[in-house]
Amino acid sequence: MTERAVPFHCPYCGDEDLRPSEEDGPRGAGAAWECRACSRAFRLKFLGLLAPGAAGSAPSPSPPTAPSASDGGTP
């Protein structure tokens, strides 16, 4: 398996003008890419495969709470 994962767009601006970075990082740190549109650099790292059935087992979000005085709401 190749160590370099290829992104299709920049995760920051969405542009497709990406180039592999010349920066050498430690092995296993992920591949570095540069976006020419927004001048940002980022890394991609493959973490692994999910266990069967794990894709739909995300916990449900908690219900929204009323703002408190510390959030800018009224006490």
N, C-alpha and C positions, 0 to 999 in steps of 0.2 A: 504494500500500500504506500502511496506517495505521502510525503510529510506535508506537502503544501496543499491546503484547501483553497479553492479558487472562488472568491466572492463575485457576485454578478453586479452588485451596486454598493456604494458607500453606505455604511450604517448611519452616518450623520446627515448627509445631504441628499442621498439617493442617486447621485450621479454615477455614470458607468465608466468614467475616465480613471481607471485604476492601474497602478503599476506595482510590481513586486518591489519591496524595499530591499536595499542593499545591506541593511543592518543585519548583522549576525547575532542572534540571541542564543541563549543556552538551548541545548537539544531538548525538545519536548515543550518548549515555551510557546510554540505556535508560529505560524507564518506571519510576517509583517507585510503590510500593504500600505501604499500611499495613494491618497485621492488628490488628483491634480486640480479638481474644481474647488474644493474647500481647504486644501493644504493641510489636511489632517492625516495622521498615520495611525493605524490600528493593527491588531493581531487577531488571527483566527486560530482556534485550537479545537480539535475534535475531542470531545469528552468521552464518548462511548455510545453504545446502543442501549435503548431503553428495554426493559423487560417486557415480554408480551403482556398486553392488557394495561400497561402503565400509562398509555397516552390519554385515556379518559378518566384517570383516577385523581385528577387535581382536586384539592379541597374546595368546597364552595365558599364564595366570599361571605364575610360577615355582614350583617345588615348595617346600614349607615346609622351613625349615632348623632344625636343633637349636638351642636357646637357648645362647648363650655366656655367659661370666662377666659381660660387660658388660650383658647383658639380664636378669641375675638368675638365670641358670642356673649349673650347675657347670662349671668349666673342663675 
